[in-house]
Each structure stands twice: as structure tokens, then as C-alpha cells.
Amino acid sequence: MTLRIGQTAPDFTAQTTEGKINFHEWIGDSWAIIFSHPKDFTPVCTTELGYMAKLKPEFDKRNTRIIGLSVDPVDNHAGWARDIEETQGTAPNYPMIGDTDLNVAQKYDMLPVDEEAEAEGRTPADNATVRSVFIIGPDKKIKAMLTYPMTSGRNFDEVLRLLDSCQLTAKETVATPVNWQSGDDVIIPPSVSDEDAHKKYPEGFTTHKPYLRTVKQPK
């Protein structure tokens, strides 16, 4: 199964460090971010999990639930969490999926469906593609996807920025320009006529080109 932005995120039932969940039920009316790891006790992922724990209050403010995934058993995650707290200063404060049968990794197109469906005996290199981030809306649709190699730590500040953009553009008929940060000017899409733009933004907007118009970010 090849996933695309706009498709319904695959539902699944899995064991996590906070008990068994049904993913869609767990999301509820929130946004969600699932981010995956090829193996417990891997160095780059250790730094990522600790940093994500520090960022959790920011995701909470945005009505966004975060959940990690590793192919190892949930029992292994507890030992890894202690290492993460010791080295990064913060232990994971969100659920971690134990994807021992590779069910979620395969549903999310991170591993081929014909891959051997057992995590035991597999190395991080075997699971190198299990390094993805999915932003999912309350409608359970995939809003954004990112995949990184094992040797490159993910930029979760960028994930937070991307979430801000996804949430804004889901609510308002706007787009966000390069390097946009919350509070910066936004783009009025070409699908909105000048007449409608003047009605929507009576304080005015800037026309750089007929197809490129910017306006203050809606509150």
C-alpha cells in the first residue's frame, strides 16, 4: 500500500507503553503525530525521543497527540526510556508502540508488505526505512509525511512548524511561504479572486504578482 497526503491514515490496534490502543480511537478529535524508529537503543533515535519529550507541552497546546514506534517489544522500551532520561534529561512522556510483528511499519509503507513479519533478529539496517513522521488530522487524513535516513537526526522544531502550517491552512484559505513561522505573513491562494480577497481582508493585502499576494496571518 502506497500512502499519499490526503488519504486516510491506516488504523491499527497495538500494544504501547501506555497500554493497548486502537489508533483512530486514540486520536479522537485531536491531531496526531506518529514517528517511527528502526530499533531500540539506537543512538540517533535516543536523542530524538528525548527532545520530543521536551517539546510535548508545545504539541499539547496545539491539541496534538504524539506517539512513537519502535519494532522492539514494549518491555524493551522501558529500559531504553531510562537511557533516554539519563542521556537526554527527559524520558518519553508519550506512548511508544511495540511493533514486533511489523504490522504498523507495513501498513504505513515503511517496510514492504512481503517483508518477514517478525522484529526478532532484525537489525537497525534491516529496518532503515522505519524513520518516518506522519502528521494526521482529526479527520484521520494524512496531512504531511517526512522520512529521514538513520544517520540524520530529525528536526522536530520543523515538525512543529509544519504542524502550525497544516493547522492554519486547514482552518483558513491561505498558504504559507518559504521558511514561514507562526505570525508571519501568509499567501492568498490563486483560487481566491481579488474581489473575494478584498472582502475577506478589508485592511488590504500586497500584490507582488497576479498569482502572488500576501496578507497578515489571520488570527
N, C-alpha and C positions, 0 to 999 in steps of 0.2 A: 504494500500500500504506500503510495507516494502522497505525502501531505503537502498541502498548499495553504497559503494565507486565505482566510475566509471559510475554510472547511470546518466542520465540527471536530473538535478535539476528541480523539478516541477515549471512550470511557473504559474504566477498568476497576477491578477490585484488587487490593494489595495489602500486605502487611507492612506497617510502618512502625517507627519508634514510638508513636502515639496511638497504636492500635490499628485494627483493620479499618480500611476506608473504602467507600465507593467514590471514585474521583469526582464525578459530576455532582453527587450529593454533597461532598466535602466542599466544593467550590460554592455551592448555594447561589446567593445573589452577589457574590464578590467577584473581583478579578482574581486571577491566579497566575503564578509563575512556577513552572516546573523546570528544574535544572538538574542535569544528569552527570554522573561520574562513572568512569570505567572500572573502578576498583576502590575498595577501602585502603587506607594507609598509603595513598599516593601523594607525593609532595605538593604538586601544584593545587590539587583539589583541597588539600588541607588548608592552604591559605585562603582559598575561595570560600569554603564553608564558614570559616571564622569571620571573614569580612561580611558575608551575607547576614550572619547573626547580628553584627553591629548595625547593619542597615535595616533590620527588621522594623524598628519603630517608624521609619520612613514609609515602608510598604504598608504598615498598619494605617497610617494617616490617609493613604490612598485607597483604602478598602480593598487591599490586595493580600491574598494568602500566598505564602511561599512554601514550596515543598521540594526537598532534594531527593535524589535517587542514586543508589549505587547497586551494582549487580550482586553484591555480597549479602549474606543473611543479616536480618535486623540485629541479632545478637552481636555480630561483629561491629555494628555501628556504635555501640556503647563504648567499646574500647577506643575506637577512633575518636569519638567525641571527647574523651579525656585528653587525648593527644592534642586535639584542636584547641581545647581550652588552655592547655599548658603552653602551647607554642604561639597561639594567636590571641590569647587573652579572653576569648569568648567561645563557649561551647554552642553548638547548634541549638537554637531555641524555636525550632520549627520541625515538623515531621520529616523523617528520612525513610524513603521506600526501600525495602529489601527486594530487589528484582531478581531473585535467584533462578527463576525459570525463563528470564529474559523476555517475559510477556510484554512489559511496558516498552522496553527498548525496541522490540519488534513492531508493536502497534504504532509507535511513533517514528518508524522508519529510520531508527538509529542503527539497527542491525538487520541483515537480510532475514526474511521470514523462514528461510530454509537453514539458517544457522543452528548449530547444535543448541538445543533449548535447555541448557544447564550451565549455571555460572561456575560450578565447581571445576577447578583445574584450568580455568581460563586465566590468561594474564592481562594486564592493562593493555598491552599491544593488541591482543585479540579483540578488545572492546574499544579500540581507539576512537571510534565514531560515536561512542556514548558520551558526548561532550557538548550537549545542546541545551539551549534555553528556549522555552516556549512561553509567550505571553498569551493568555486566554481570557476572553471577556466573560461577563456574567451570562451572555447568551451561549456560552460554551464554544464559541468560534475562535479559531486561531487568529490572533491579531498580528503576531510577529514571531520570527524564528531566527535564531543565531546558532552557529556551530563553530567551535574552536578546535584547533589541534591540541594534543596533550601537552605540548611544550609551551603553550601560550596561555597565561592566566587570563581569565575573563575579566572584563571591565564592568563591574556591577554598578558603578556610577552611571555608565552609559545605559545599562538596562533600566535603571531608574528614570533616566532622561527619556528613553524610548517609551516607557510606560506613561510618563506625563504626556507625551505627544499623542499616544494612542487614546488615552482617556479624553484629552481635549478634542481631538478630531472626531471621536465617536459622539461627542455632545454638540459640537459646533461645526458648521460647514466651513472649515478652514483647513489649511495645510501648514506644516512647519518647515521653515527653510533650513539650510545647512547650519550645523552647529547651534541650532536653536536651544535656548534654555527657557524654562518656565518664566513668563513675564516679558519675554522678547516679542517684537512684532511678528505677526503671522501673515500667511499668504491667503488671499481670496482666490479660490479656485476659478478657472475659466468658465466652469459651468454656471457660475453666478454672474448675471448680467450687471452692467454698470448701474442700470436703473434699480435693480434689486439691492445692489451693494450700497447705493446712496440711502435707500430706505432702511437697510439694516444698520448702517454706520453713518448716522446723520452728522456726526462730528467730523466725518471725512476720512479719506484714505489716500494713499500715494500710488499713482500710476507710473511705473518705471517703463513698462512696455504694455501694449494692449493685453498681453497674456500674463503679465507680472504686476500684480497690485498687492501692496502690503498695508496692514492696518494694525492698530494696537490689539494685543491679545484680549479677547472677550473675558470678562471677569467670571 
